[in-house]
Amino acid sequence: MRHFWFLFAFLALSLVPFAAAKEDVYVVVKPVDSVIPAGGEAIFSVILTNNQTVNDVFEIRAKELSLYPFSDFAADLRTSEHTIPVKRYSSEMVYVYVRTLSSAKEGKTYELPIEVVSTLDKKLRIAETLFLRILPANQLIEITAQFPEEVKPGKKTPFAVTFINKGNVVVANAEVYITSPVFSDTRILTFKPEVDVEETFVLEVDEYIEPGTYPFSIRVYQDNEIKGVYAAEIKVTAHEKLDEQKDVEESFLMKTVTLTYTNTGNSPIEKTVVYEVTGLERFFSRTEPKAQYNDGMYTWEFTVGRGKSYELQIVANYRTPLIIFLILLVAGWVFWYWWNKRLHVKKKMFHIRHDAEEGMSDMKVMIHLKNKTGKILHEVKIIDLVPSYVLLSKEYSTLKPDHIQQGSSGGLRLIWDIGTLAEKEERIVSYKIKTKTTPALQVTLPGCSAQYIGGKGDLIIERGNSVKFSL
């Protein structure tokens, strides 16, 4: 009794992975050519769908004790891919080939159990069954085909098929099936004994079919019994077809050019695009994705996958630079207006004469005052400093200073009480100084200033410039 419960528990645990596999991995088996003569090779397509949350890698193998010498019909089993990687939430297709023994019974349908096994999780196993039928050894209809070595997608390729009735009876209204993963056709024909029947078929493979080698078979049936079979392979070549579309969108001071490249072929295409830009346009344009610029040309190099599109965009934007220019222009005008709308005070110095005997030079200093504030100013004063290394003359050609004060550094401070200064009114004051004449002597006078009482009763001072003169 204890052995019984142990065996029951073992069988129950062993069934758990199969239940999990059926929920996460799906297997669909489709016969490509499952009716074959003894010693021939049956072909099946197997689609694996991985609904797991992780990528997985699978193997397809015959179940233990299902092949020769334990089988009376199956010699071996192979797949087009030894291992089949399937990304999560995606599907992949693989071909399974079953070679039969020449001793297999004719006219019999056989079942071959197989397993789909995860190489990453050995507990993940899915059982399926392949059904195949063995034809009689002496085929009634012999089939030969003048098949092209290579087929270009999207192009019609005619080929001739010859049927020969090897028997002594008429095979009337026979159904001819041409099947392949990339092409199919069917016809109703009648075959007389020892009479060659040649038919022309047109092979047209869709443009999106991937390049590669695909199985191909021709079968003849009468009353659901097979009378002839022919097997071959189709080699589909690469077909490059890249559609280009150009869209131009223009608005005020903006231009957007969009180039779209769509791969309608069956394989990836490498593309180089060169776009010419003018010298001025280059400085106001941008590209997406970023292009390489050389000698007035934008250049991109990229690859367009099968069934994919790639987009290039060139945007010429004159609007933003114009806006920035206008902002700077307005800001400059505002600054100029603010700078100009004030009390201007400017100081100049002129050389009058030179007395060689005394070794002295007479200089005239002039101060120009102009009211650009746009209002009347009150209690206006002009203040200037005469340094100690020059002599102040007692002669004044315009207004005499109202106050002459001794400066802390030994010089003199000259003050003119202007009083009220009307809008746009100007005043000019001047005085004379003497300085010693020395070769390469540079006379420098400090800057003057003007002050007045503002509208809020605060004292506002405007600084004037200093002056230099070389003797």
C-alpha positions in Angstrom: 0.0 0.0 0.0 2.8 2.4 0.8 4.4 1.8 -2.6 1.1 2.6 -4.2 0.9 6.1 -2.6 4.5 6.8 -3.4 3.9 6.0 -7.1 0.7 8.1 -7.0 2.6 11.1 -5.6 5.4 10.7 -8.1 2.9 10.7 -11.1 1.0 13.7 -9.6 4.2 15.8 -9.3 5.4 14.9 -12.7 2.2 16.2 -14.3 2.6 19.7 -12.8 5.2 21.0 -15.4 2.9 19.9 -18.2 0.0 21.9 -16.8 2.2 25.0 -16.4 3.5 24.5 -20.0 0.1 24.5 -21.5 -0.7 27.8 -19.9 2.5 29.6 -21.0 3.7 27.8 -24.2 1.5 26.9 -27.2 2.5 24.5 -30.0 0.7 24.3 -33.4 1.7 21.6 -35.8 0.8 21.9 -39.5 1.7 19.3 -42.2 3.7 20.6 -45.1 4.2 17.3 -46.8 3.0 14.4 -44.6 2.1 11.9 -47.4 5.3 10.3 -48.6 6.6 7.1 -50.0 8.4 4.6 -47.8 12.0 5.7 -47.2 11.0 9.4 -47.9 10.9 12.4 -45.6 7.8 14.0 -44.1 7.8 17.7 -43.4 5.9 19.6 -40.7 5.8 23.2 -39.6 5.8 23.8 -35.9 4.8 27.2 -34.5 6.0 27.9 -30.9 4.3 30.7 -29.0 6.0 31.8 -25.8 3.7 33.5 -23.4 6.1 33.3 -20.5 7.5 36.5 -18.9 11.0 35.5 -19.9 12.8 34.5 -23.1 13.2 30.7 -23.6 15.1 28.3 -25.9 13.4 25.1 -27.0 14.3 21.8 -28.6 12.0 19.4 -30.5 12.8 15.7 -30.2 11.0 12.4 -30.7 9.7 10.8 -27.6 11.9 8.1 -26.1 11.6 4.7 -27.8 9.8 6.3 -30.8 12.5 5.9 -33.4 14.3 3.0 -35.0 15.1 0.3 -33.8 12.0 0.7 -31.5 9.8 2.0 -34.4 8.7 0.1 -37.5 8.4 3.3 -39.7 10.4 6.2 -38.3 14.2 6.2 -39.0 15.1 9.6 -37.5 13.9 13.1 -36.7 15.6 16.4 -37.3 14.7 20.1 -37.2 15.7 23.1 -39.4 17.1 24.7 -36.2 18.8 22.6 -33.5 17.6 25.0 -30.8 14.7 27.5 -31.2 15.1 30.7 -29.2 11.7 32.4 -28.7 11.4 35.8 -27.0 8.8 36.3 -24.4 5.3 37.0 -25.8 6.3 36.1 -29.3 6.2 33.2 -31.8 8.7 31.4 -33.9 8.3 28.7 -36.6 10.6 25.7 -37.3 10.4 22.8 -39.7 10.5 19.2 -38.5 11.7 16.5 -40.9 10.9 12.8 -40.3 12.7 10.2 -42.4 10.8 6.9 -42.8 12.1 3.4 -43.2 12.0 1.8 -46.6 10.2 -1.1 -44.9 7.3 1.0 -43.7 3.9 -0.3 -44.8 2.4 1.3 -47.8 -1.0 3.0 -47.5 -0.8 3.2 -43.7 -1.0 6.2 -41.5 1.5 6.4 -38.7 1.7 8.5 -35.5 5.0 9.8 -34.1 4.9 11.3 -30.6 7.3 14.2 -30.1 8.2 16.5 -27.2 8.9 20.3 -27.1 11.4 20.7 -24.3 12.7 23.9 -22.8 16.5 23.9 -22.5 16.3 26.4 -19.7 13.7 24.6 -17.6 13.9 20.8 -18.0 10.5 20.5 -16.4 8.8 22.3 -19.2 7.8 19.6 -21.7 4.9 19.7 -24.2 3.7 16.5 -26.0 2.5 16.5 -29.6 1.9 13.9 -32.3 2.9 14.0 -36.0 0.7 12.1 -38.4 2.1 10.9 -41.7 1.0 8.5 -44.4 3.1 6.1 -46.5 2.5 6.0 -50.2 2.7 2.9 -52.4 6.2 2.3 -53.7 5.1 2.3 -57.3 3.7 5.8 -57.9 1.1 5.9 -60.6 1.8 9.5 -61.7 5.5 10.5 -62.2 6.1 14.2 -61.8 9.1 16.3 -62.9 9.5 20.0 -62.7 11.7 22.5 -64.4 12.0 24.7 -61.4 14.1 27.9 -61.2 17.1 27.8 -58.9 16.2 31.2 -57.3 13.0 33.2 -57.0 12.9 36.9 -56.6 10.0 38.2 -54.5 7.4 40.3 -56.3 8.3 38.9 -59.7 6.3 36.4 -61.7 8.4 33.3 -62.5 6.8 30.7 -64.9 7.9 27.1 -64.6 6.8 23.9 -66.4 5.7 20.7 -64.7 5.5 17.3 -66.6 3.1 14.6 -65.4 3.5 11.0 -66.8 0.9 8.3 -66.2 2.9 5.2 -65.6 -0.2 2.9 -65.4 -2.6 1.5 -67.9 -5.8 3.3 -66.8 -7.0 6.8 -67.2 -6.7 9.0 -64.1 -9.6 11.4 -64.7 -10.3 14.6 -62.9 -7.2 14.3 -60.7 -6.6 17.1 -58.2 -3.2 18.6 -58.5 -1.9 20.5 -55.4 1.2 22.7 -55.3 2.0 23.6 -51.7 4.7 25.6 -50.0 4.9 28.1 -47.1 5.4 30.8 -49.7 3.2 29.7 -52.7 0.2 27.5 -53.5 -1.8 26.5 -56.5 -4.3 23.9 -57.6 -5.7 22.4 -60.9 -8.0 19.7 -62.1 -6.3 17.5 -64.8 -6.8 14.2 -66.6 -3.9 11.8 -67.2 -4.0 9.2 -70.0 -1.7 6.1 -69.9 1.9 6.9 -71.0 0.9 10.4 -72.2 3.0 13.3 -71.0 1.0 16.2 -69.7 3.0 19.5 -69.4 1.5 22.3 -67.5 2.9 25.8 -66.9 2.5 27.4 -63.5 3.4 31.0 -62.5 5.3 31.3 -59.2 4.8 34.6 -57.5 6.3 35.1 -54.0 5.1 38.1 -52.0 7.6 40.9 -51.6 7.6 40.7 -47.8 8.7 37.0 -47.7 12.1 36.7 -46.0 15.0 35.4 -48.0 15.8 31.7 -47.4 15.1 28.2 -48.5 11.5 26.9 -48.3 10.0 23.3 -48.9 7.9 22.8 -52.0 5.8 19.9 -53.1 3.4 18.8 -55.9 0.8 16.1 -55.2 -1.8 14.4 -57.4 -5.0 13.0 -55.8 -7.9 11.0 -57.2 -10.8 10.1 -55.0 -8.8 11.2 -51.9 -6.0 8.7 -52.9 -2.6 10.1 -53.7 -1.3 9.1 -57.2 1.9 11.1 -57.4 4.2 13.3 -55.4 7.1 15.6 -56.1 9.3 17.4 -53.5 11.8 20.2 -53.9 12.9 23.5 -52.3 12.4 27.1 -53.2 15.3 29.5 -52.7 13.9 33.0 -52.2 16.5 35.7 -52.8 16.9 39.1 -51.1 14.6 41.8 -52.6 15.5 45.4 -51.9 12.7 47.9 -52.3 12.8 51.2 -50.5 10.0 53.7 -51.0 10.8 57.4 -50.5 8.3 60.1 -49.6 9.1 63.8 -49.3 6.8 66.2 -47.5 7.4 70.0 -47.3 5.6 72.1 -44.8 6.0 75.9 -44.9 4.8 78.6 -42.6 5.9 82.1 -41.7 9.8 82.1 -41.7 9.8 78.4 -41.2 10.2 75.4 -43.5 10.1 71.7 -42.5 11.2 69.0 -44.9 10.4 65.4 -43.9 11.9 62.5 -45.8 10.4 59.1 -45.1 12.0 55.8 -46.3 9.8 52.6 -46.1 11.3 49.2 -46.7 8.7 47.2 -48.6 11.3 44.5 -49.5 12.1 41.3 -47.7 15.5 42.2 -46.2 17.2 45.1 -44.3 18.5 47.9 -46.6 21.5 50.2 -45.9 20.9 53.7 -47.1 22.9 56.9 -47.4 21.0 60.2 -47.9 22.6 63.4 -49.0 20.6 66.7 -48.7 21.9 70.0 -50.0 21.6 73.1 -47.9 22.6 76.7 -48.7 25.2 78.6 -46.8 22.7 80.8 -45.0 20.1 78.1 -44.4 22.8 76.0 -42.6 23.0 78.5 -39.7 19.3 78.5 -39.1 18.4 74.8 -39.6 18.5 71.7 -37.4 18.1 68.0 -38.3 16.5 65.0 -36.6 18.3 62.7 -36.3 21.5 64.7 -36.3 23.3 64.7 -39.6 26.9 65.1 -40.6 27.6 68.4 -42.4 30.3 68.7 -45.1 30.7 71.2 -48.0 27.0 72.3 -48.0 25.6 68.8 -47.6 23.8 67.0 -44.8 24.6 63.3 -44.8 22.9 60.4 -43.0 23.8 56.7 -43.0 21.2 54.3 -41.6 19.6 50.8 -42.0 15.9 50.3 -42.6 14.6 46.9 -41.4 12.2 44.8 -43.3 8.7 46.3 -43.1 10.1 49.3 -41.2 10.2 53.1 -41.9 12.9 55.6 -41.2 12.2 59.4 -41.0 14.6 62.3 -41.5 13.6 65.9 -40.8 15.2 69.2 -41.7 13.8 72.3 -40.0 14.9 75.8 -41.3 13.8 78.3 -38.6 14.2 82.0 -39.4 11.5 83.0 -37.0 13.4 82.5 -33.7 16.5 84.4 -34.8 14.3 87.2 -36.0 12.5 87.3 -32.7 15.8 87.3 -30.8 17.1 90.1 -33.1 14.0 92.2 -32.4 14.2 91.6 -28.7 17.9 92.7 -28.7 16.9 95.7 -30.8 14.2 96.8 -28.4 16.4 96.2 -25.4 19.2 98.3 -27.0 16.7 101.0 -27.8 15.4 101.0 -24.2 18.9 101.0 -22.8 19.9 103.9 -25.2 16.7 105.8 -24.2 17.4 105.2 -20.5 21.0 106.2 -20.9 20.3 109.3 -23.0 17.4 110.6 -20.9 19.5 112.1 -18.1 21.5 115.2 -17.3 24.6 115.0 -19.5 27.9 116.6 -18.4 30.9 116.5 -20.6 34.4 118.0 -20.0 36.9 119.0 -22.7 40.4 120.6 -22.6 42.1 122.7 -25.3 45.7 123.9 -25.7 45.8 127.7 -26.1 49.4 128.8 -26.3 52.9 128.0 -25.2 55.3 130.5 -23.5 58.8 129.2 -24.2 60.5 131.8 -22.0 58.4 130.9 -18.9 58.3 127.2 -19.9 54.5 127.3 -19.4 51.5 126.3 -21.5 48.0 127.8 -21.3 45.1 125.4 -21.4 41.3 126.0 -21.5 38.9 123.6 -19.8 35.2 123.7 -20.9 32.3 121.9 -19.2 29.1 121.3 -21.3 25.9 120.7 -19.4 22.6 119.6 -21.2 19.3 118.6 -19.6 17.8 115.6 -21.4 15.7 114.3 -18.5 12.5 115.7 -20.1 11.7 117.8 -17.0 12.8 121.0 -15.3 15.7 120.6 -12.8 16.2 122.6 -9.7 19.3 123.5 -7.6 21.6 122.4 -10.4 25.3 122.7 -9.6 28.5 122.0 -11.6 31.5 120.8 -9.6 35.0 120.3 -10.9 38.4 119.7 -9.4 41.7 121.4 -10.3 44.7 119.3 -9.3 47.6 120.9 -7.4 50.1 120.3 -10.2 48.4 122.9 -12.5 47.8 126.6 -11.8 44.2 128.1 -12.0 44.0 131.3 -14.1 42.0 134.2 -12.8 40.5 134.7 -16.3 37.0 133.2 -17.0 35.5 133.5 -20.5 32.0 132.4 -19.3 30.6 132.1 -15.8 32.9 132.6 -12.9 32.7 129.9 -10.3 30.4 130.8 -7.4 32.6 129.0 -4.9 36.3 128.1 -5.0 37.3 125.7 -2.2 40.5 124.2 -1.1 40.6 120.5 -1.7 41.8 117.9 0.8 44.6 116.8 -1.6 45.9 120.3 -2.2 43.9 121.1 -5.3 40.9 123.4 -5.8 37.2 122.6 -6.0 35.2 124.9 -8.4 31.5 125.1 -7.9 29.0 126.8 -10.2 25.4 127.4 -8.9 23.3 127.0 -12.1 20.0 127.0 -10.3 17.0 126.0 -12.5 17.7 124.2 -15.8 14.8 123.9 -18.2 14.1 120.9 -20.4 16.7 120.6 -23.2 18.5 123.7 -21.8 22.3 123.8 -22.1 24.9 125.6 -20.1 28.7 125.9 -20.8 31.2 127.0 -18.2 35.0 127.3 -18.7 38.2 128.3 -17.0 41.9 128.4 -17.8 44.9 126.7 -16.3 48.6 126.8 -16.7 51.0 123.9 -16.6 54.7 123.5 -17.0 55.9 122.4 -20.4 57.9 119.2 -20.1 58.7 116.9 -23.1 56.3 114.0 -23.3 54.2 115.4 -20.4 50.6 114.2 -20.3 48.2 116.5 -18.4 45.3 114.6 -16.8 42.4 116.3 -15.2 39.9 114.4 -13.0 36.3 114.0 -14.0 33.7 116.7 -13.2 30.2 116.2 -11.9 26.8 117.8 -11.9 24.1 117.5 -9.3 20.5 118.5 -8.7 17.5 117.8 -6.4 15.2 115.1 -7.7 11.4 115.0 -7.5 11.5 113.1 -4.2 13.9 115.6 -2.7 16.9 113.3 -3.1 20.2 114.5 -4.4 21.1 113.1 -7.8 24.7 113.3 -9.0 25.8 112.7 -12.7 29.5 112.0 -13.3 31.4 113.5 -16.1 34.5 112.3 -17.9 38.1 113.0 -17.1 40.4 114.5 -19.8 44.0 113.9 -20.9 46.3 116.0 -23.1 49.8 115.3 -24.2 52.1 118.4 -24.6 
